[in-house]
């Protein structure tokens, strides 16, 4: 169950980075509230998951999910470059996340 919490927390990390793009210096209230809710849930889920998963592994996976998701959102929604090199680097992040999960005790 801890891994499910960790994955969900990583997805909320993607949510708070996306909301942050629209928060406009926290002047845009709905997006700012979305940021605050997402960051709170993300951190809470990371904390819960780290009770069972080694903290270094949990943090690396949580960060990796957030980075991966944010890059994908950037490419799909914000028109960021989608190149072969970026795609290969994203796959490298996925491989590292999978490797950490496979080696966690």
Backbone torsions as a table, in degrees:
resi	resn	phi	psi	omega
1	UNK	NA	-30.7	-179.1
2	UNK	-61.1	-36.9	179.5
3	UNK	-68.0	-34.6	176.6
4	UNK	-65.1	-42.4	176.6
5	UNK	-61.6	-41.0	-178.9
6	UNK	-65.5	-43.7	178.7
7	UNK	-63.8	-44.1	178.4
8	UNK	-62.6	-40.8	176.5
9	UNK	-61.3	-40.1	176.6
10	UNK	-64.0	-36.6	177.5
11	UNK	-68.0	-37.5	175.0
12	UNK	-67.1	-27.4	174.2
13	UNK	-63.9	-41.6	175.1
14	UNK	-60.3	-39.7	178.3
15	UNK	-61.9	-43.7	-176.8
16	UNK	-74.0	-30.2	176.0
17	UNK	-70.3	-36.2	177.6
18	UNK	-67.6	-44.8	177.4
19	UNK	-60.9	-37.5	-178.7
20	UNK	-61.2	-33.1	178.8
21	UNK	-62.3	-33.9	-177.2
22	UNK	-97.9	-6.7	-173.9
23	UNK	-67.0	-21.5	175.3
24	UNK	53.5	58.8	179.7
25	UNK	64.8	26.8	-178.4
26	UNK	65.5	22.7	174.6
27	UNK	-89.0	-22.8	178.1
28	UNK	-88.8	100.0	-169.5
29	UNK	-60.5	-48.5	-178.7
30	UNK	-59.4	-43.5	179.5
31	UNK	-70.5	-33.3	176.7
32	UNK	-66.2	-40.4	176.4
33	UNK	-65.9	-40.5	175.7
34	UNK	-59.6	-41.1	176.1
35	UNK	-60.2	-50.4	-176.6
36	UNK	-62.9	-41.6	178.2
37	UNK	-65.4	-46.0	-177.6
38	UNK	-64.8	-44.1	-178.9
39	UNK	-66.5	-37.5	178.4
40	UNK	-64.6	-47.9	179.8
41	UNK	-65.3	-39.0	-179.8
42	UNK	-61.4	-47.9	180.0
43	UNK	-66.6	-39.5	178.7
44	UNK	-61.7	-45.8	-179.9
45	UNK	-66.9	-36.4	174.7
46	UNK	-61.9	-43.7	-179.8
47	UNK	-62.8	-43.5	179.5
48	UNK	-63.8	-45.0	-179.3
49	UNK	-63.9	-35.6	-176.4
50	UNK	-72.9	-5.6	173.4
51	UNK	-70.4	-27.5	-177.1
52	UNK	-113.9	-24.5	-178.2
53	UNK	-105.9	137.3	177.7
54	UNK	-51.9	136.6	-172.5
55	UNK	-56.3	-44.0	179.9
56	UNK	-60.4	-42.7	178.0
57	UNK	-67.0	-46.4	-179.3
58	UNK	-59.7	-45.7	-177.9
59	UNK	-65.8	-42.2	179.9
60	UNK	-64.1	-41.9	179.1
61	UNK	-68.1	-44.7	178.9
62	UNK	-58.6	-47.0	178.8
63	UNK	-64.8	-40.6	179.9
64	UNK	-63.2	-43.6	178.0
65	UNK	-61.9	-44.7	179.3
66	UNK	-62.7	-44.6	179.7
67	UNK	-65.5	-45.8	179.7
68	UNK	-60.2	-49.6	-179.4
69	UNK	-63.4	-39.2	-179.8
70	UNK	-67.3	-38.6	176.6
71	UNK	-64.2	-43.9	-179.8
72	UNK	-64.2	-45.0	177.2
73	UNK	-60.2	-42.2	179.0
74	UNK	-60.0	-41.5	-179.8
75	UNK	-71.9	-40.4	-176.1
76	UNK	-78.9	-41.8	-173.1
77	UNK	-101.7	-30.0	-172.0
78	UNK	-109.9	8.8	174.6
79	UNK	68.5	23.2	176.2
80	UNK	-69.0	153.7	-174.9
81	UNK	-58.0	137.0	174.8
82	UNK	-115.1	96.2	-177.3
83	UNK	-118.4	165.6	178.1
84	UNK	-60.7	-43.0	-178.8
85	UNK	-63.2	-46.3	178.1
86	UNK	-60.8	-40.5	179.1
87	UNK	-62.9	-42.2	178.3
88	UNK	-65.6	-39.6	178.1
89	UNK	-65.9	-38.2	176.1
90	UNK	-63.0	-41.9	177.0
91	UNK	-62.9	-33.6	175.5
92	UNK	-62.7	-40.7	177.2
93	UNK	-63.1	-44.0	178.7
94	UNK	-60.3	-43.3	179.3
95	UNK	-62.6	-40.1	178.9
96	UNK	-66.3	-41.7	177.8
97	UNK	-62.0	-46.1	179.0
98	UNK	-62.0	-42.1	178.8
99	UNK	-61.9	-40.4	177.4
100	UNK	-65.4	-38.6	177.9
101	UNK	-65.0	-42.4	-178.4
102	UNK	-67.5	-26.1	-177.2
103	UNK	-100.2	-2.9	179.0
104	UNK	-73.4	148.5	-179.4
105	UNK	-96.6	NA	NA
